[in-house]
């Protein structure tokens, strides 16, 4: 069995930074993350074992230190924490932080903000907060068209969730351009996402079977899976090694592996070792 592992598989810069920052506060009294620090149960559970629990609100708990998750939060979370004299450790991904600044700046310039992304994703919820929760959030061109946007007297700022598929964003940008809208598009898809998806496409075209390792609620993992599925019909999304099935893989001689930005290297290595044992 030949295994091709993507060079970009695993933690991206923003996720590694957030996880490293969180571990600096292990075993300290009353330390919490606002929401899961990243979308990976292994990391979250390990932090819980070390005394760092995720919470969704700042009421009803004695909090000394609050670690802001990599996906970022609304301004209201910062304000509430400061009003309660809670120490803030800001682990927001710098790429997401950039979007917060842009959205806040252009909102105050009276631009209408359009976010291309999943409206239920914590990153998008956080971004929306920096424009007083008045952003227009669409997942694709079809949803945008349903808004019947005002064309004559409105200026739009268009940004995207950092882990979104660039093809979806490009469709929306082209539509706004061709229809004559007054808009400014700033590319906010991070380089790590772009490179990861491009490498996944390259590998998926060479192999008989493709495994995308990551959490089922990780947006960038699911986007990777969708990309791989386009080029390799036998693509599977798994969270860990024990989901591998010998019956599924025994007929393949070439297998590709990539992993979402929130997947620890230890889980990737476990998958590889189990594949090798299965083939022994």
C-alpha positions as CSV (number, residue, x, y, z in Angstrom):
1,X,0.0,0.0,0.0
2,X,1.3,3.4,-1.0
3,X,0.2,6.3,1.3
4,X,0.5,9.9,0.2
5,X,0.3,12.3,3.1
6,X,-0.4,16.0,2.4
7,X,2.3,18.3,3.6
8,X,-0.4,20.8,4.8
9,X,-2.3,18.2,6.9
10,X,-2.9,19.2,10.5
11,X,-2.7,22.3,12.6
12,X,-2.6,25.6,10.8
13,X,-0.7,28.6,12.3
14,X,-3.8,30.1,14.0
15,X,-4.9,26.8,15.6
16,X,-1.4,25.9,16.9
17,X,-1.1,29.4,18.3
18,X,-4.5,29.1,20.1
19,X,-3.8,25.7,21.5
20,X,-0.3,26.6,22.7
21,X,-1.7,29.7,24.4
22,X,-4.4,27.6,26.2
23,X,-1.9,25.1,27.5
24,X,0.1,27.9,29.1
25,X,-2.8,28.2,31.6
26,X,-3.3,24.5,32.4
27,X,-4.0,23.7,36.0
28,X,-4.7,27.4,36.9
29,X,-7.7,28.2,39.0
30,X,-11.0,29.2,37.3
31,X,-9.7,29.3,33.8
32,X,-12.1,28.8,30.9
33,X,-12.3,29.1,27.1
34,X,-15.2,30.9,25.5
35,X,-16.6,28.1,23.4
36,X,-14.3,25.3,22.3
37,X,-10.8,26.6,21.7
38,X,-10.8,24.7,18.4
39,X,-13.0,22.2,16.7
40,X,-11.4,19.0,17.9
41,X,-12.7,16.8,20.7
42,X,-9.3,15.3,21.6
43,X,-7.8,18.7,22.3
44,X,-10.9,19.9,24.1
45,X,-11.1,16.9,26.4
46,X,-7.4,17.1,27.1
47,X,-7.7,20.7,28.2
48,X,-10.7,19.8,30.4
49,X,-8.5,17.2,32.1
50,X,-6.0,20.0,32.8
51,X,-8.6,22.2,34.3
52,X,-9.6,24.4,31.3
53,X,-13.3,24.0,30.5
54,X,-15.2,25.6,27.6
55,X,-18.2,27.9,28.5
56,X,-20.8,29.7,26.4
57,X,-21.6,32.5,28.8
58,X,-19.9,34.5,31.5
59,X,-22.7,34.4,34.1
60,X,-23.0,32.0,37.0
61,X,-19.3,31.1,37.2
62,X,-16.3,32.4,39.0
63,X,-13.9,33.2,36.3
64,X,-10.3,34.4,36.8
65,X,-9.0,33.9,33.2
66,X,-11.0,33.7,29.9
67,X,-9.3,32.4,26.8
68,X,-10.9,33.6,23.6
69,X,-11.2,30.8,21.1
70,X,-9.4,30.8,17.8
71,X,-12.7,31.6,15.9
72,X,-13.0,34.9,17.7
73,X,-16.0,36.4,19.5
74,X,-18.2,39.5,19.5
75,X,-17.2,42.8,21.1
76,X,-19.8,42.2,23.8
77,X,-17.8,39.2,25.2
78,X,-14.8,41.5,25.7
79,X,-16.9,44.2,27.3
80,X,-18.6,41.7,29.7
81,X,-15.3,40.2,30.7
82,X,-13.7,43.5,31.4
83,X,-16.7,44.7,33.4
84,X,-16.2,41.6,35.6
85,X,-12.5,42.1,35.9
86,X,-11.8,38.9,34.1
87,X,-8.3,38.5,32.6
88,X,-8.6,38.0,28.9
89,X,-6.2,35.8,26.9
90,X,-7.0,36.5,23.3
91,X,-6.2,33.4,21.1
92,X,-8.3,34.7,18.2
93,X,-6.6,33.7,14.9
94,X,-4.9,36.8,13.5
95,X,-6.6,36.2,10.1
96,X,-10.0,36.4,11.9
97,X,-8.9,39.4,13.9
98,X,-8.2,41.2,10.6
99,X,-11.8,40.6,9.5
100,X,-13.1,42.1,12.7
101,X,-11.1,45.2,12.1
102,X,-12.2,45.5,8.5
103,X,-15.9,44.9,9.3
104,X,-15.9,47.4,12.1
105,X,-14.1,50.0,10.0
106,X,-16.4,49.7,6.9
107,X,-19.5,49.5,9.0
108,X,-18.7,52.9,10.5
109,X,-18.2,54.1,6.9
110,X,-21.9,53.1,6.3
111,X,-21.1,50.2,4.1
112,X,-23.4,47.2,4.2
113,X,-21.4,44.1,5.1
114,X,-21.9,40.8,3.3
115,X,-20.3,37.7,4.9
116,X,-20.0,34.6,2.7
117,X,-20.0,31.7,5.2
118,X,-22.0,29.5,7.5
119,X,-24.2,31.7,9.7
120,X,-24.2,29.2,12.5
121,X,-20.4,29.0,12.6
122,X,-18.8,30.7,15.6
123,X,-16.3,32.6,13.4
124,X,-19.2,34.1,11.4
125,X,-21.2,34.8,14.6
126,X,-18.2,36.7,16.0
127,X,-17.6,38.7,12.8
128,X,-21.2,39.7,12.7
129,X,-20.9,41.2,16.1
130,X,-18.4,43.7,14.9
131,X,-21.1,45.3,12.7
132,X,-23.7,45.3,15.5
133,X,-25.2,42.0,14.2
134,X,-26.4,43.7,11.0
135,X,-24.4,41.8,8.4
136,X,-26.0,40.0,5.5
137,X,-24.8,36.4,5.8
138,X,-25.1,34.0,2.8
139,X,-23.7,30.6,2.1
140,X,-23.6,30.9,-1.7
141,X,-24.7,32.9,-4.8
142,X,-28.2,31.5,-4.7
143,X,-28.8,32.8,-1.2
144,X,-27.3,36.2,-2.2
145,X,-29.8,36.5,-5.1
146,X,-32.7,35.9,-2.8
147,X,-31.8,39.1,-0.9
148,X,-32.7,41.3,-3.9
149,X,-30.0,43.7,-2.8
150,X,-30.4,47.5,-3.3
151,X,-28.2,48.5,-6.2
152,X,-28.4,52.3,-6.6
153,X,-27.5,53.9,-3.3
154,X,-25.7,51.2,-1.2
155,X,-22.1,50.3,-0.9
156,X,-21.2,46.8,0.1
157,X,-18.1,45.3,1.7
158,X,-17.7,41.6,0.9
159,X,-15.7,39.3,3.1
160,X,-15.7,35.5,3.7
161,X,-15.3,33.0,6.5
162,X,-11.5,32.2,6.5
163,X,-12.0,28.5,5.8
164,X,-14.6,28.9,3.0
165,X,-14.3,27.4,-0.5
166,X,-12.8,30.1,-2.8
167,X,-14.9,28.9,-5.8
168,X,-18.1,29.8,-3.9
169,X,-16.7,33.3,-3.1
170,X,-15.5,33.9,-6.6
171,X,-19.0,33.2,-8.0
172,X,-20.5,35.9,-5.7
173,X,-17.8,38.4,-6.5
174,X,-18.3,37.9,-10.3
175,X,-22.1,38.3,-9.9
176,X,-21.8,41.6,-8.0
177,X,-19.4,42.8,-10.7
178,X,-21.5,41.8,-13.7
179,X,-24.7,43.2,-12.1
180,X,-23.1,46.6,-11.5
181,X,-23.2,46.7,-7.7
182,X,-21.1,49.2,-5.7
183,X,-18.9,46.8,-3.7
184,X,-15.4,46.3,-2.3
185,X,-14.2,42.8,-2.0
186,X,-11.3,41.9,0.4
187,X,-10.0,38.4,0.2
188,X,-10.2,37.0,3.8
189,X,-9.8,33.3,3.0
190,X,-6.5,32.4,4.8
191,X,-3.6,31.1,2.8
192,X,-3.5,27.9,4.8
193,X,-7.0,27.1,3.7
194,X,-6.3,27.8,0.1
195,X,-3.0,25.8,0.1
196,X,-4.7,22.9,1.9
197,X,-7.5,22.6,-0.6
198,X,-5.2,22.9,-3.6
199,X,-3.0,20.1,-2.3
200,X,-6.0,18.0,-1.5
201,X,-7.2,18.3,-5.1
202,X,-3.7,17.4,-6.4
203,X,-3.5,14.2,-4.2
204,X,-7.2,13.2,-4.7
205,X,-6.5,13.0,-8.5
206,X,-3.7,10.5,-8.0
207,X,-5.2,8.0,-5.5
208,X,-7.8,5.3,-5.4
209,X,-9.0,6.3,-1.9
210,X,-8.8,9.5,0.1
211,X,-9.1,10.0,3.9
212,X,-9.8,13.5,5.3
213,X,-9.1,13.4,9.1
214,X,-10.9,15.8,11.3
215,X,-14.0,16.6,13.3
216,X,-17.4,16.4,11.7
217,X,-18.2,19.9,13.0
218,X,-15.0,21.4,11.7
219,X,-15.9,23.7,8.8
220,X,-12.5,23.5,7.1
221,X,-12.5,19.7,7.4
222,X,-15.9,19.4,5.7
223,X,-14.8,21.7,2.9
224,X,-11.7,19.6,2.4
225,X,-13.9,16.5,2.2
226,X,-16.2,18.1,-0.4
227,X,-13.2,19.1,-2.5
228,X,-11.7,15.6,-2.3
229,X,-15.0,14.0,-3.2
230,X,-15.1,15.9,-6.4
231,X,-11.9,14.3,-7.6
232,X,-11.9,11.0,-5.8
233,X,-15.2,9.2,-5.4
234,X,-13.8,7.0,-2.7
235,X,-13.2,9.8,-0.2
236,X,-14.0,9.5,3.5
237,X,-14.1,11.9,6.4
238,X,-13.0,10.3,9.7
239,X,-12.3,11.8,13.1
240,X,-9.8,9.1,14.3
241,X,-8.1,5.8,13.5
242,X,-10.8,3.5,15.0
243,X,-13.2,4.6,12.3
244,X,-11.0,2.9,9.6
245,X,-12.6,-0.2,8.2
246,X,-10.4,-2.9,6.7
247,X,-13.1,-4.0,4.3
248,X,-13.3,-0.5,2.9
249,X,-9.6,-0.1,2.2
250,X,-8.1,-3.5,1.5
251,X,-8.7,-3.3,-2.2
252,X,-6.8,0.0,-2.6
253,X,-3.1,0.1,-3.4
254,X,-2.8,3.9,-3.2
255,X,-4.4,6.0,-0.4
256,X,-4.2,9.7,0.1
257,X,-4.5,11.5,3.5
258,X,-5.1,15.1,4.4
259,X,-6.4,16.6,7.6
260,X,-8.3,19.6,8.8
261,X,-6.6,22.6,10.4
262,X,-7.8,21.5,13.9
263,X,-6.5,17.9,13.7
264,X,-3.5,17.1,16.0
265,X,-0.5,15.4,14.4
266,X,-0.9,12.5,16.9
267,X,-4.2,11.6,15.4
268,X,-2.8,11.7,11.8
269,X,0.0,9.4,12.9
270,X,-2.4,7.0,14.5
271,X,-4.4,6.7,11.2
272,X,-1.2,6.1,9.2
273,X,0.0,3.4,11.6
274,X,-3.3,1.6,11.6
275,X,-3.4,1.6,7.8
276,X,0.1,0.1,7.8
277,X,-0.8,-2.6,10.3
278,X,-3.9,-3.4,8.2
279,X,-1.7,-3.9,5.2
280,X,0.9,-6.0,7.0
